[in-house]
Each structure stands twice: as structure tokens, then as C-alpha cells.
């Protein structure tokens, strides 16, 4: 996946700012995700990553600027329909799911970006698709379990399955390995890597604090600090020791081995 300029734009944020009474969260951000790209967004706590994802997923309107998804601009299209084209896996969104929902039902509702299964009609194909996705993320035996009975790691996997339920044109992943132990994290990174290697799959945006969680198939990186872009572009060009150190505000050593990254602070 080269991320060639000729690939179609799936997400475009142009001159986007988000301001609250307490201050500016995002400042005049320009960012485009194309159909053949796999992005990672890196930055320290408070850098604006979660706000960026809320804007990209159309759950937060920017104070200024424009947001376009799949060729349609936020504010000029039915946002309820537009959201169904985006797969979103976020712990904050997962907390909104009713605990009594089964894992299968939770995945099925992702097709319509809904929270409850009774708002839409679902059939045997939807149930089969949900079971297929649960299996793809290693929790195929949990379809009949309620969301409230799942461990945090199991819930994360269900949320990831849900993000792919509607065959979206864009998938946004907010710290998907949160709550997983080392084995769970490595298993999940491997599954995300396999999804990224599928040329028919949708473009993805992974938000994380840790370079160790970047799948080997990632093509691009956005470095964010204090609501502003430090750098963005192809991973091999932008993920460097000087830029990563500048982003996190400390001297870092960066290493890549067998397609995976690691970073640590210099003494």
C-alpha cells in the first residue's frame, strides 16, 4: 500500500479547529486519509488524539473548518447515514452499550452505528457476519455472552469486531489494545496487521500512545502534540527519533526490528 496521490480521499479534515471555553483542543489541522492507507496517530496525553477521532467519526463538529467523509461534507449530508460508513472502536463508545446486550447483538448494531438492535431489522446474514467477525478477533465463542459479563480485554475485541460490521469505508481505532495483557496485545496487533495486509480492506486509523502497538502494515503516521500537527506522512519518512522526541518532549531512542517498532528514553 503506497498511499499514492491518485488513491481516492476517504477522510479529509481541512483547517479544522476545536475550541472550548478552557482553550483550544485542535488548531487549524489539515489531514487526509486515502483509500489505500493505514494510519497511526501518536501523541502524549492531552495532545488532542481523542478529540481528533471524535471529529473524524462525526460525533463532534469542529469550531471551524470542514470534515469530508466518502465525498460528503459534515453539515451538508445526513450525519446519521454518513456515520454508518465509519467503523469506530472506542472504549468511550463501548461504555454506552447496554450491558445486557449479547456480544453478537453489539457487533450487529455497528452496521447502522446504533446502540440498540431494536432500532433496525437484522437477519440471518447479519448474525452470520457478526459471528464471523467475532471469530476473526479471537472471541468467536462469546456471541451469546452479555457485554456486561465480558472482561475488559474481551470487550475490546467485541468493539473491534463491531467496527467492521457494516463493511465501512473507514475504520477508526481508539487505543484498541487497552486492557489487554502482553499476550493479548501481541495477538491483537497480529490480527490488525493481517487486516491491514488485505488490499480489499478499508483504510484504518489507529490511535495509540505506544510505537510497540503499530502493526507492520501501517503506511502513514500523524504526530500530534498540544492540538497541533508535529509532522505527518509516510511512516518510514516521518517516524524518526528527532520527530518522535519532539512530539513527546523527551529524548528517545527508536528502533525497528522485524517490522515492529520500540522506543525508550535516553538516560
C-alpha positions in Angstrom: 0.0 0.0 0.0 1.8 3.0 -1.2 -0.7 5.7 -0.3 -0.2 7.1 -3.9 -1.7 10.6 -4.5 -4.1 9.0 -7.0 -5.9 7.0 -4.4 -9.4 8.4 -3.5 -9.8 10.5 -0.4 -11.9 8.8 2.2 -11.5 11.3 5.0 -10.4 15.0 4.7 -10.1 17.5 7.5 -9.3 21.0 6.3 -8.3 23.8 8.5 -10.1 22.1 11.4 -10.0 23.8 14.9 -11.8 22.7 18.1 -12.1 25.3 20.8 -13.7 25.2 24.2 -14.0 27.7 26.9 -11.0 26.2 28.6 -8.9 26.7 25.5 -8.0 25.3 22.0 -8.0 21.5 21.7 -7.1 21.3 18.0 -5.6 24.1 16.0 -6.1 24.5 12.2 -5.4 20.9 11.4 -5.2 19.6 7.8 -5.3 15.8 7.3 -6.3 13.5 4.5 -6.7 9.7 4.6 -6.8 7.9 1.3 -8.3 4.6 0.4 -5.1 2.5 0.4 -3.6 3.9 3.6 -3.2 2.6 7.1 -2.5 5.4 9.6 -1.3 5.6 13.2 -1.8 8.7 15.3 0.8 9.2 18.0 1.0 11.8 20.8 1.2 12.3 24.5 -1.8 12.5 26.8 -3.7 15.7 26.2 -2.4 16.1 22.7 -5.8 16.1 21.1 -5.9 12.5 19.8 -9.3 11.6 21.2 -10.8 14.9 20.0 -9.4 14.3 16.6 -11.1 10.9 16.5 -14.4 12.3 17.7 -14.3 14.8 14.8 -13.3 12.2 12.3 -16.1 9.9 13.4 -18.6 12.8 13.1 -19.6 12.8 16.7 -18.1 16.3 17.3 -18.5 19.2 15.0 -15.4 21.4 14.7 -15.4 25.0 15.8 -14.2 25.9 12.3 -13.0 24.1 9.2 -14.6 21.3 7.2 -14.8 17.5 7.5 -15.5 15.3 4.5 -16.1 11.5 4.6 -16.5 9.5 1.4 -17.0 12.6 -0.6 -19.8 14.1 1.6 -19.2 17.1 3.9 -20.3 17.2 7.5 -23.2 19.7 7.7 -24.3 19.1 4.2 -25.4 15.5 4.5 -27.4 13.4 6.8 -24.9 12.6 9.6 -26.9 9.5 10.7 -26.3 8.0 7.3 -22.8 9.2 7.0 -21.8 7.6 10.3 -22.8 4.2 9.1 -19.8 4.4 6.6 -17.4 4.7 9.5 -16.4 1.8 11.8 -15.5 3.1 15.3 -13.9 1.1 18.1 -13.5 3.3 21.2 -13.7 2.5 24.9 -15.8 5.6 25.5 -18.3 4.5 22.9 -18.3 1.0 24.2 -19.3 2.3 27.6 -22.6 3.4 26.0 -23.6 -0.1 25.1 -26.2 -1.7 27.3 -24.6 -4.4 29.5 -27.5 -6.8 28.7 -26.7 -6.8 25.0 -25.1 -10.0 23.8 -21.7 -9.7 22.1 -23.4 -10.7 18.8 -26.0 -8.0 19.1 -23.3 -5.4 19.9 -21.5 -6.3 16.8 -24.6 -6.3 14.6 -25.6 -2.8 15.8 -22.3 -1.5 14.3 -23.9 -1.9 10.8 -26.1 1.2 11.5 -23.9 2.9 14.0 -26.6 2.2 16.5 -26.7 1.4 20.2 -29.7 -0.9 20.3 -30.7 -3.8 18.0 -34.4 -3.0 18.0 -33.9 0.3 16.1 -33.3 -1.7 12.8 -34.1 -5.0 11.3 -31.4 -7.7 11.2 -31.5 -11.1 9.5 -29.6 -14.4 9.4 -26.8 -12.8 7.2 -26.2 -10.1 9.9 -25.9 -12.7 12.6 -23.5 -14.8 10.5 -21.5 -11.7 9.7 -21.3 -10.9 13.4 -20.1 -14.4 14.3 -17.5 -14.3 11.5 -16.1 -11.0 12.9 -16.1 -12.2 16.5 -14.1 -15.2 15.3 -11.7 -13.0 13.4 -10.9 -11.2 16.6 -10.5 -14.3 18.7 -13.8 -14.2 20.6 -16.0 -16.4 18.4 -17.2 -18.4 21.4 -18.6 -15.3 23.1 -21.5 -14.5 20.8 -24.2 -15.3 23.4 -22.4 -13.7 26.4 -23.6 -10.3 27.6 -21.4 -7.3 27.2 -21.6 -6.7 30.9 -20.2 -10.1 31.7 -17.1 -9.7 29.5 -13.6 -8.8 30.7 -12.1 -5.5 29.6 -10.0 -7.4 27.0 -12.9 -9.4 25.7 -15.0 -6.2 25.4 -12.2 -4.6 23.4 -12.2 -7.4 20.9 -16.0 -7.2 20.6 -15.7 -3.5 19.9 -13.2 -4.2 17.2 -15.4 -6.7 15.6 -18.3 -4.2 15.8 -16.2 -1.6 13.9 -16.0 -3.8 10.8 -19.7 -4.9 11.0 -21.1 -2.5 8.3 -18.4 -3.0 5.7 -17.3 0.6 6.4 -15.2 2.8 4.1 -13.1 3.9 7.0 -12.2 2.3 10.4 -11.1 4.4 13.4 -9.5 2.5 16.3 -9.0 4.3 19.6 -6.4 2.5 21.7 -7.7 -0.9 20.8 -5.2 -2.8 23.0 -6.2 -1.0 26.2 -7.0 -3.6 28.9 -5.1 -6.4 27.2 -2.1 -8.2 28.7 1.1 -8.7 26.7 -0.1 -11.9 25.0 -3.5 -10.3 24.2 -1.8 -7.2 22.8 0.5 -9.2 20.6 -2.3 -11.4 19.3 -4.4 -8.3 18.5 -1.6 -6.4 16.8 -1.1 -9.5 14.6 -4.8 -9.6 13.7 -4.8 -5.9 12.8 -1.6 -6.5 10.8 -3.4 -9.2 8.8 -6.4 -6.9 8.2 -4.0 -4.2 7.1 -2.4 -6.6 4.6 -5.8 -7.2 2.9 -5.9 -4.9 -0.2 -9.7 -5.0 -0.2 -10.0 -3.8 3.4 -10.9 -0.3 4.4 -8.3 2.3 5.3 -7.7 2.4 9.1 -6.6 5.0 11.7 -5.1 3.6 14.9 -4.7 6.0 17.8 -2.2 4.9 20.4 0.5 6.2 22.8 2.9 3.3 22.1 5.0 2.7 19.0 5.1 -1.0 20.0 1.5 -1.3 19.0 2.0 -0.2 15.4 1.2 -3.1 13.0 3.8 -3.8 10.4 1.4 -3.0 7.6 1.0 0.7 8.8 1.8 3.1 5.9 1.4 6.6 7.5 1.8 8.4 10.8 0.4 11.6 12.2 2.4 13.0 15.2 0.2 15.3 17.4 1.1 17.5 20.3 -0.8 20.2 22.1 -3.5 20.1 19.5 -1.2 20.8 16.5 0.5 18.5 14.0 4.2 18.0 14.6 4.6 16.0 11.4 2.6 13.7 9.1 3.3 11.5 6.1 4.7 8.1 5.2 5.8 6.1 8.2 9.3 5.4 7.0 9.9 9.1 6.5 8.1 10.7 9.5 8.6 8.2 12.4 12.1 9.3 13.3 13.9 9.8 16.6 14.0 13.6 16.3 10.4 14.0 15.4 9.2 11.4 18.0 11.3 13.0 20.7 9.9 16.4 19.8 6.3 15.0 20.0 6.7 13.5 23.4 9.1 16.2 24.8 12.0 13.9 25.8 15.0 12.3 24.2 14.0 9.0 22.8 15.8 6.1 21.1 13.7 4.5 18.3 14.3 1.0 16.9 12.6 -1.1 14.2 13.1 -4.8 14.1 11.2 -7.4 12.0 8.7 -4.7 11.0 7.9 -3.7 14.6 8.9 -0.6 16.5 10.1 0.1 20.0 11.1 3.3 21.8 12.7 4.2 25.1 14.0 7.3 26.9 17.7 8.0 26.7 19.5 8.3 30.1 
